[in-house]
Amino acid sequence: MSQTVVLKVGMSCQGCVGAVKRVLGKMEGVESYEVDLEQQKVTVKGNVQPDAVLQTVSKTGKKTAFWEAEALAETEAKPAETEVKPAESEVKPAKTEAKPAEPEAKPTEAVAAA
């Protein structure tokens, strides 16, 4: 069954593109592939499993993710981060109030043991 897998790959130069093309050229089941340096997009067509394509391209050492997942992560992460931060700052004062007793106790134990 032929399918198309689209990846976002952190490529900064033609050398990176060459490395990606090399591993895809050796991969079994690949019918064709397109590497777009400008968009950092790699499109692979063939009788391949998406996870296998992701792992193969990851072997180049480049940051690799599924295009859809990367696009979703970028749009979801921004609102989620702003929502999470206020909650963290509300929780932190309680933690910092409880913690000072511990760090103060530990250094004296370490000094006593030394």
RAFENCOR-V678399 format. One record per residue. N is the residue number from 1. SS is DSSP state (h for helix, s for strand, l for the rest). Layout:
N|SS ; N|SS
This chain:
1|l ; 2|l ; 3|s ; 4|s ; 5|s ; 6|s ; 7|s ; 8|s ; 9|s ; 10|l ; 11|l ; 12|l ; 13|l ; 14|h ; 15|h ; 16|h ; 17|h ; 18|h ; 19|h ; 20|h ; 21|h ; 22|h ; 23|h ; 24|h ; 25|h ; 26|h ; 27|l ; 28|l ; 29|l ; 30|s ; 31|s ; 32|s ; 33|s ; 34|s ; 35|s ; 36|s ; 37|l ; 38|l ; 39|l ; 40|l ; 41|s ; 42|s ; 43|s ; 44|s ; 45|s ; 46|s ; 47|l ; 48|l ; 49|l ; 50|h ; 51|h ; 52|h ; 53|h ; 54|h ; 55|h ; 56|h ; 57|h ; 58|h ; 59|l ; 60|l ; 61|l ; 62|l ; 63|l ; 64|s ; 65|s ; 66|s ; 67|h ; 68|h ; 69|h ; 70|h ; 71|h ; 72|h ; 73|h ; 74|h ; 75|h ; 76|h ; 77|h ; 78|h ; 79|h ; 80|h ; 81|h ; 82|h ; 83|h ; 84|h ; 85|h ; 86|h ; 87|h ; 88|h ; 89|h ; 90|h ; 91|h ; 92|h ; 93|h ; 94|h ; 95|h ; 96|h ; 97|h ; 98|h ; 99|h ; 100|h ; 101|h ; 102|h ; 103|h ; 104|h ; 105|h ; 106|h ; 107|h ; 108|h ; 109|h ; 110|h ; 111|h ; 112|h ; 113|h ; 114|l
